[in-house]
């Protein structure tokens, strides 16, 4: 029976392990959505929002009725006191008997300026935290898409390299066979072997880059390092979706920029801080009620059971403390206004630079597409000429290098162009 349970446990753990290792197939959109749900940075940002919600409740609770109860017991260890009102009469001995009291008290804040402004500040702090979450989500989307782009761009280069390696290896095999029977010189085969080795090394290096890209993507998605991922979107598909020869990029609206929104909300916080400093000049009023039930009464007791009252606290003089805090709050407001102006200039300049980069990369993209087509035609023609003995191994190596360089440059330009378009959309908060 024990052996049976052991094998069942092993089988169960094996099934769980297989489920954990089940490959995940992700398109670009599904990868972004997965990252939003599982990225650890965003998980912490959600916790921060929950915490600010609890902070609002904490501040609200300070203005609600406060009820407390206590039970005490006092033993004076046989202590006595003498009271002599008439010098001719003997003193009266008063014994301090043990006492025990049950007390219940309730208080209610009626007015406090800091309390009112504090609630407003707490609500504004929650709005800022929510906006910070939006910024974190925007960054996660951006980083996930960049990682996705990098992986599929590197895989595209790897695919071209493998295809080229296969063709180069076939040409080398044919040339080597001809050299062995003496039809051509052995030198030609050796020159081609150098080209084959070069392409093979490039394939291995690119494979390592692909794995590095997958590790970065797993990190953004919140996956384990050994989780297998299959990406269903190709670089050409994404390029066709996002790259247009006549770009229709939106006009920059700084009001939608997430950093500008945060700075503006910080300005609202400084305004409320000024109100908070002003509220410290106002009086506060608290109502209270107290009930005391004497369980063990002393012999001499004149204290009442019920007490109802009001406490009015009027600030009169604090040595300039309140004035200093108000001045600091006004300075913070001026700093925020200056920061907002500075950020406006920075974002406007950044948008112009990004748009300039995008247009330049778009021109390079069009030009390099033509270069790849020409380099492929030259390589195909050179392969035919080499087979007919018209071209040398040096010619075919040169044409092969030109083709690989053109393909690599085109892929790199596509990647840069996608990231430039991504940066423009991020600046406009449209990811």
N, C-alpha and C positions, 0 to 999 in steps of 0.2 A: 504493500500500500504506500509506504514511504517512497519507494523507487518510482511508483506511478506518479505521485505528486511532484517528485523532482523533475521528471521528464515533461510533465504538463507545464511546470514553471519555466523550464528552459525553452519550450516551444512558444510560450506566451511572450517571453522576453525577445525571442528571435523575431516574432511577428511585429512587435513594437519597434525593433531595430530596423526591420525592412520598411515599415511605414515611415520612420524618421528619415530614411535614406531615399524615399521616393522622389524622383526628380520633379522639379517645379518648372512648368513652362510659362514664360512671361512675355507678353508683348510690352511695348513701351508704356502704354496707358496702365496696364495691369501691374507693372512694376512700380509705377508711381503710387498707385492706390495701395499696394501692399506695403510700401514704405511708410505711407501716412498712418497705416494701422499699427505697424510693428516697430518703427524706428524708435530707439530708446530715448533719443533727445525729445521727440514729440510726446512720448509717454510721460516724461518728467514735466513737460510743459502743461500737460493735462492735469497732472497732480497739482501744479502751481495754481491753476484756475480753481480747482476744488478748495485749495487752501484759502484763497482770497474770498471765496464764498463763505467759508466758515469765519473769516475775519469780519465780514459784514455782520454776521449773526452775533459775533462777540461784541461788536460795538453797539448794536441795537439792544443787546441784553443789558447793557449798563444803564439804559433809560427805562427799563421795565421794573416793576416792583421787586424789591429785594427782601426776602423773608429769611430770618435766621432764628434758630432755637438753641438754647444752651441749658445745661443742668450742672449745678455746682454743689459742692459739699465742703463746709469749713468746720474744723475742729480746733478750738483755741487752747486745748490741752490744760483745762482747769484754770485758765487765767481769770482774774477778778479785778474789779475796779471799785474804788470807794468814792462815795459822793457825800459830802458834808455841807449842808446848807446852813445849819445853825451850830455855832461853835460850842454851845452848851449841850447839844444833843450828840449822841454817838453817830458815827458815820454809817451811811447805808452801803452795804456791800452788794455790788452787782456782779453776778456771775455771768461769764460769757459762755452760754450754752452752744453746743454745735448747731449750725444752721445749714439748711439746704434749700436752694431756690431753683425753680424752673422758669426760664425767661424766654419769651417769644417777642421778636421785634420785626417790624415791617417799615420799609422806607420807599419813597417814590420821588424820583427826580421830577421837578416841576419845570424848571428852566435852567439851561446851561448852554451858553453859546458854543463852547468848544465841543459839546456833545453833538449838536446839530451839524456843525461843519465837519466833525470827525466822521460822521456817517457818510456825508457827501464825499469826503476824501477816500473812504474805504470803497465806495461804489466806483469812484473814478480809478482807484488802484486795480479793481477787478477788470475794468475796461482796458486798462493798459496791459494787464496780464494776458487778456484775451487777444489783444493786438500783438503782443509779443509771441503768442502761440502762432498767430497768422504769419508772422515773420519767420519763425522756426519752420513752419510748414512750407513756406516759400523756399527757404534754404534747402530743406530736405528734397523737395521736388527738383530744384535746380541741380543739387549734387547727385541725385539718383539718375536724372536724365543725362548729366555729363558722364557719369560712370557707365551708363548703358551705351551712350554714343561711343565712348572709348573702346568698350569691348567689341562692339560690332564693327567698328572701323579697323581695329587690329585683326579681327577675324577675316575681314574682307582682304586685308593685305596678306594674311596667312593663306587664304584661298588662292589668291593670285600667285603667291610664291610656290605653293604646292603644285599648281597647274604648270607653272613655268619649270619647276624642278622635274616634273614628269616628262615634259617635252625635252628639256636639256639632257636628261638621263637617256632618253631614247636616241637622241642624236649622237650622244657619246658612245652608246653601245654599237650603233651602226658604224660610226667612224672607227672605233676600236677594232671591230671585226675586219673592216677593210684594211686597217693598218697591219693586222696580224698576217693577212695573206699577201701583204706587200703592194697593194693597189695604191695606197697613199702612205706618206711618211708617218712614222710613229709620233713625230713632234706634234702633228695636228691633233692626235688623240690626247696627248698630254696637256695641250693647251685647253682643250674642252674639259678635261678632268678637273682643271683648276676652276673653271666656271661652275661645274657641277658641285664641287666642294663649297664654293662661295655661296651658292643658292641654298645648299643643305644647311650651312651654318646660319643663314638668314632665317630659314624655316624654324630651326630650333630656338633661336633668339626670340622670334615672334611668338612662338608657342608659350614661352615663359612670360612674355608680356601679356598674352591673353589670360593666363592664369592669374597674374597680378591684377588685371582689370576685373576679373570675376571676384577676387577676394575683396576688392574695394566695393563692388556692387553688393556683395553679401553683407558687408558692414552697414551700408546704407539701408538695406532691407531688414536688418536685425536678424539675419540668419546665422546658423552655425557655420563654421569655416569649412566643414566637410559636406555641406548641403549641395547637391547637384542642381544646376540651373540650366535650362534651355531657353534661349532667347528667340522668339518667333519673328520679331521685326528685324528687317535687314536695313543696312545703311542706305541702300538705293531706295527702298520704300519710304524711309523717313525723309530722305533728301527730296523725293518727289512730293511729299506732303508739305514740307516746310520751306523749301527753297523755290522761289519764283523768280523768273528772269526780270519781271517787273514787280518789285516788292511793294506791297501795300501795307507798310508798317504804320501803325496808328500815330497820330500826333501826341507828343509827350504831354501828359497831364500830371503835374507834380502833386496835385491833391490826392491822386490815387496811389502815390508811392508810399510804401509801408514805413520807411524811415521818416518821411515827412509827417505821416500820421502820428507816429510815436512822439516826435518832437513837439507836435502841436498839442498832444494830450499831456505831455510834461508841462507845457505852458499852462494848461488848465489846472494842473496840480499846484503850480506856483501861485496861481490866482487864489486857489482855495487856501493855500498856506498863509497868504496875506489876510484872508478872512479869518483864519484861525487865530492869527496874532491879534487882530482887532477884537475878536470875541473874548480874548483874555481880559479885556478892560471891563467886560460886563459882569454884573453880579450873578450868582447862582442861588437857586431856591430849592430846598429839599423838604418834603413833609415826612414825618415819621410817627409811628405808633409803637408803644411798648407795653407788654403785659407780663407781670411777674406773679407767679404762684409760689407761696412760701410753704414748702413741705415741712421743714423744721424751722419754727419761728424762734427768734430771740425773745427774751422776757420783755425787752423794751423795743418796740417797733412802731414807727410812725410813717414808714414809706408806703405810698399808695400802690395799688396793683396796676392801674391803668394810667398811661402817660401819652398824651397826644401833643404834637408840637410842630413847629416850622423852624428851619435853620436858613437864614439868609446870610450868604457870604459875599461881602462887598470888598473888592480889591481897592486899596487906597494908595499905597506906595510900595514899590518893589525895587527901589534903588536904580531905576532905569532899565530893569531887566526886560519888561514887556516892550518898551520902546526899541531896545536893541534887537529883539526878535522880529519885530515888525520891519525894521530897517533891513535886516538880513533877508526877509521874505521878498521885499521889494527889489533887492539886488539880484536875487535868484530869478525873479521875473524878467529883469532887464537882460541878464545873461542868457536866458532861454530865448528871448526875442532876437538877440544877436546871433545865437546859435542857429535859429531858424533861417535867418537871412543868409548866413554862411552856407548852410546845407542847401538852400535853394540855388545858390551860385554853383556849388559843387555838383549837384544833380543835373543842372542844366548843361554844364560843361561835359559831364560824363555821358549824357544822352547824345550830345553832338559827336563826341569821340566814338561812341559805340556805333552810331549810324554811319560815320565815316569809315570805320573798320569794316562794317557789313558791306557797304557798297564796293570797297576795294576788293574784298574777298569774293564778292559776286563776280566781278570782272575776271579775277584769277580763275575762278571755277569754270567760267565759259571758255576761257583760253586753254586751260589744262585738259578739259574734256576733248578738245580738238587735238591737243598734243598726244593724248593716249591713243586716240584712233589712228593718228599718223604713225606713232611708234609701233603699234600693233601691226599695221600694214607693212612697215619696213621690216619688222622681225619675220613676218610670214614670208615675205619675198626673199629675205636673206636665207631662210631655211630652205626654200626651193632652190635658190642659186647654189647653196652649199651642197645639196643633194646631187646637183648636176655638175659639181666641180667648178662652178664659176666664182664662188666666194670662198674666202679663207676662214679658218677657225677664229682668227682675230676679228674679222668682220661680224661674224655671228655673235661673238662674245660682246662686242661693242653694242650691237643692236639689242641684245638681250638686256644689257645693263641700262640702256636708254629706255627700254620698255618698262622695266621694273622701277626705275626712277620716276618715270611719268605716272605710273599707277600709284606709287607711294605718295608722290606730291599731290595727285588728285584726291586721294583718300584723306590726306592731311588737310587739304583745303576744305573738303566737305565737312570734316570734323570741326575745323575752326569756324566755318560759316554757320553750322548748326549751333555752336556755342555762342556765336555773336548774336544770332537771332534769338537764342534763349536768354541772353543777357538783356536784350532790349525788352523782351516780354516780361522778364523779372522786374526790370526798372518800372514798368507800367503796371506791375502787380496783376499780370494776366497769364500766369502759369496754370 
